[in-house]
Amino acid sequence: MSETVLNYAIIPLLIFVARIIDVSIGTVRVILLSRGNRYVAPLLGFFEVIIWLAAISEVMKNLTNVVCYVAYGAGFATGNYVGMWLESKLALGFQIVRIISTSQLQLLPNEIRNKGFGVTTVEGRGAKGPVHILFSIISRRKVNEFVKLVHTIEPKAFISIEDVRSSYAGYLQSTIRGDAFWLRRIFKKK
C-alpha cells in the first residue's frame, strides 16, 4: 500500500469512523445523564474518551494533512446524527403524556385503560371554560401508539409530551417490564 493511499484515504477514513463512534456514544451518554443514570453513563464516557484520543492523536500526527481535518469534522457531524438516531431506536425511559380536552370525556379514559395504559383524570378550567385533563406515563416505545389511540377517539384534544426523569410506584403498562428487560435493567436508575 502506498504512503499516499495511507495518508489521504485510510487514516482519514479511520478518523471519520472513530469520530462517528465516539460522538454517538457521547450523545447517548448525555441523554442517560439527563435522565439521572449514574452507572452506565460513566462507563460510556470511558470508551468515548479512549476512541476520541485515538482519533485526535491521528490528526495531530498528520497536521499538514487537510483531509484529516475534514474527516474529523465530518465524523463529528455524522456522529451527532447517528447518536440521535441510535437513541431514538433505543427509546429508553418514559414520557408523560398530557391530554387536555373540552369534550365530555367518558369513552377516552376507558379505551386507554382497555389498551393496557394507565391514566389519571382531573377536572380543570381553561380560558374558554371547563376542561378535562388526562395524565399517563408511557414507555417511549409506546407513545406513538398511545397518541394515535387518543386522536382516533378525541381528534381535537391538545396533547403535550415530555420526558420523565424518574417515577415511583403507580400503574405502568405491563409490557414496559417485559420489553428488553435485560437492557432496561442496565439503564435503570438506581
C-alpha positions, 0 to 999 in steps of 0.5 A, a space after each residue: 500500500 502506498 504512503 499516499 493511499 495511507 495518508 489521504 484515504 485510510 487514516 482519514 477514513 479511520 478518523 471519520 469512523 472513530 469520530 462517528 463512534 465516539 460522538 454517538 456514544 457521547 450523545 447517548 451518554 448525555 441523554 442517560 445523564 439527563 435522565 439521572 443514570 449514574 452507572 452506565 453513563 460513566 462507563 460510556 464516557 470511558 470508551 468515548 474518551 479512549 476512541 476520541 484520543 485515538 482519533 485526535 492523536 491521528 490528526 495531530 500526527 498528520 497536521 499538514 494533512 487537510 483531509 484529516 481535518 475534514 474527516 474529523 469534522 465530518 465524523 463529528 457531524 455524522 456522529 451527532 446524527 447517528 447518536 440521535 438516531 441510535 437513541 431514538 431506536 433505543 427509546 429508553 425511559 418514559 414520557 408523560 403524556 398530557 391530554 387536555 380536552 373540552 369534550 365530555 370525556 367518558 369513552 377516552 379514559 376507558 379505551 386507554 385503560 382497555 389498551 393496557 395504559 394507565 391514566 389519571 383524570 382531573 377536572 380543570 378550567 381553561 380560558 374558554 371554560 371547563 376542561 378535562 385533563 388526562 395524565 399517563 406515563 408511557 414507555 417511549 416505545 409506546 407513545 406513538 401508539 398511545 397518541 394515535 389511540 387518543 386522536 382516533 377517539 378525541 381528534 381535537 384534544 391538545 396533547 403535550 409530551 415530555 420526558 420523565 426523569 424518574 417515577 415511583 410506584 403507580 400503574 405502568 403498562 405491563 409490557 414496559 417490564 417485559 420489553 428488553 428487560 435485560 437492557 432496561 435493567 442496565 439503564 435503570 436508575 438506581 
